[in-house]
Amino acid sequence: MTGSKQLESIYYITLPENFSLSKKAMHIDKSIPLPVQKKDKDSGDNFNMAELTEEQILSGLLTVLAYDKTNEHLDYYRSILKEARPNLKQELSAAAILKTKNEDYDIAEEIFLALRGFDPDDVAITLNTALFFDQRADSYRRSGLNEDADAYDADAEEYYKAAMEADPPPADAFFNAGFFYLKSHDFFNARGCFESYLALVCDAKDEDLGENGLYKKERAQEMINEIQNGSLDDERFKKAYKLISDGQEEKGLEELRVFLSHNPDVWNAWFMLGWGLRRLNRYEDAEAAFKKALECGGDDNADTYNELSICCMETGRLDEAKAHLLKALEIAPENTKIISNLGYAALKQGDVAAAQRYFQTVLEFDPDDKIAAMELSRLERE
């Protein structure tokens, strides 16, 4: 729902001088118009002041903080909320995180918007917003909604940058942003984020960091080592990924071959080579590249086996394709892309019942997966 639609759901009222909700009601300046949330039965002609509740006021205030950033009374509205609900920020944050976990993304986004309006200077809210958009993008990409996923990734990057530019910045902003950049193969920025994270926590004592903090230090260093050892932040590698992503596979493959001539043991480069070749329907060449990726250290990466399975399916070796997919599923048991491909492999083998089970499993993990829903609907019609 757009901001203008949301603002249509509130009234602005001026309270009479003798009005009071209760003896313990929040202090309200009756000279300032007060936003209140409409009830379903309300209209401009039948608003009943006697039925006004505190919850209507709180909801109206949050709506204005979320969607009317130029309102001249924002500070006053915040003061009402802080007085009425001292723990409101914690309550809203917990609700937003729970909604995100349950993939109720639209409501979660509204809550985060209200949180940022309530306390725009709280960098923890900024970072949690970045994590929310990051997770939402991943969910949409798993469902095949790539354009939506790209848009949410752009939102995530905006909030990660805002968190990292805070004074002082939270160390976790750099840690999480590092993995955000890794998923788009932006190894240069990923390495910079991990190095910044380590710089921020280097003086902290182990007992202060705790088990989770020590794990993050170790993980950040592992990522830096992997990027350095594989020269993954090399400009040629970065350029190759960009070219292939933009549909210029041949040019990207040329860059990769030059990179591999100097870095022949980097499994990520062999994987990318296979990915580019597969996009050109050169399945046998792609398969050879993916197998080389396995030999060079990519054997714990589910995507490598998934890509190998596609090559095998396209060249008619369905049993091999299924074996690769089952291996991938051992590594990533909830990866809906892999489960969907098991469904397609079953279809190619003529096992419609098994295919339906796989697509149904995808929907159990991700009810919004349009591809699985479409395949199930098609199979039911047939």
Secondary structure, 3 states (H helix, E strand, C coil): CCHHHHHCCEEEECCCCCCCCCCCCCCCCCCCCEEEECCCCCCCCCCCHHHCCHHHHHHHHHHHHHHCCCCCCHHHHHHHHHHHCCCHHHHHHHHHHHHHHCCCHHHHHHHHHHHHHHCCCCHHHHHHHHHHHHHHHHHHHHCCCHHHHHHHHHHHHHHHHHHHCCCCCCHHHHHHHHHHHHHCCCHHHHHHHHHHHHHHHCCCCHHHHHHHHHHHHHHHHHHHHHHHHCCCCCHHHHHHHHHHHCCCHHHHHHHHHHHHHHCCCCHHHHHHHHHHHHHCCCHHHHHHHHHHHHHCCHHHCHHHHHHHHHHHHHCCCHHHHHHHHHHHHHHCCCCHHHHHHHHHHHHHCCCHHHHHHHHHHHHHHCCCCHHHHHHHHHHHHC
